[in-house]
Amino acid sequence: MNSADHEVAYGETTTDVKRTSNLFQIHGITGRHASLDIAAGIFSAVSVIYLFGFFFMEKRRSKVSEQS
């Protein structure tokens, strides 16, 4: 009940003894958009490229410091 005594939501406090009516129902969302799959694939590929890039740069930097 809100401040004007109007029912705005209901749940277990207004159910019957067997708790079979006035209960909340959750509806799942199914499916994904193709754009989400594409973005996830691109970000995954870029992260792997950066991983190998940083590894390569560190190896190169360590070789340069050994020569000095």
C-alpha positions as CSV (number, residue, x, y, z in Angstrom):
1,M,0.0,0.0,0.0
2,N,1.2,3.5,-0.8
3,S,0.6,6.6,1.3
4,A,-2.9,7.0,-0.4
5,D,-3.8,3.5,0.7
6,H,-3.8,2.2,-2.9
7,E,-2.4,-1.2,-3.6
8,V,0.8,-0.8,-5.6
9,A,2.3,-4.3,-5.2
10,Y,1.4,-7.6,-3.8
11,G,3.3,-10.6,-2.7
12,E,3.3,-13.2,0.1
13,T,1.5,-11.0,2.6
14,T,-1.7,-11.1,0.4
15,T,-1.5,-14.7,-0.7
16,D,-3.8,-17.5,0.4
17,V,-2.9,-20.2,2.9
18,K,-1.5,-22.5,0.2
19,R,0.5,-19.6,-1.4
20,T,-1.0,-20.3,-4.9
21,S,-2.4,-16.8,-5.8
22,N,-1.1,-13.3,-6.0
23,L,2.6,-14.4,-6.3
24,F,5.2,-12.7,-8.4
25,Q,6.1,-14.4,-11.7
26,I,9.4,-14.1,-13.4
27,H,9.6,-14.3,-17.2
28,G,13.0,-15.1,-18.7
29,I,14.3,-13.3,-21.7
30,T,15.3,-15.7,-24.5
31,G,17.6,-15.0,-27.4
32,R,20.5,-12.7,-28.1
33,H,21.0,-10.1,-30.8
34,A,23.6,-10.7,-33.5
35,S,25.2,-7.4,-32.7
36,L,26.0,-8.5,-29.2
37,D,27.6,-11.7,-30.5
38,I,29.7,-9.7,-33.0
39,A,30.8,-7.2,-30.4
40,A,31.8,-10.0,-28.0
41,G,33.8,-11.7,-30.8
42,I,35.6,-8.5,-31.8
43,F,36.5,-7.7,-28.2
44,S,37.8,-11.2,-27.6
45,A,40.0,-11.1,-30.7
46,V,41.4,-7.7,-29.8
47,S,42.2,-8.8,-26.3
48,V,44.2,-11.8,-27.6
49,I,46.0,-9.6,-30.1
50,Y,46.9,-7.1,-27.2
51,L,48.1,-10.0,-25.1
52,F,50.5,-11.3,-27.7
53,G,51.5,-7.7,-28.5
54,F,52.5,-6.9,-24.9
55,F,54.3,-10.2,-24.7
56,F,56.3,-9.5,-27.8
57,M,57.1,-5.9,-26.6
58,E,58.3,-7.2,-23.2
59,K,60.6,-9.8,-24.9
60,R,62.0,-7.1,-27.2
61,R,62.5,-4.7,-24.4
62,S,64.4,-7.3,-22.3
63,K,66.7,-8.1,-25.3
64,V,67.5,-4.4,-25.7
65,S,68.2,-4.0,-22.0
66,E,70.5,-7.0,-22.1
67,Q,72.6,-5.6,-24.9
68,S,73.1,-2.3,-23.1
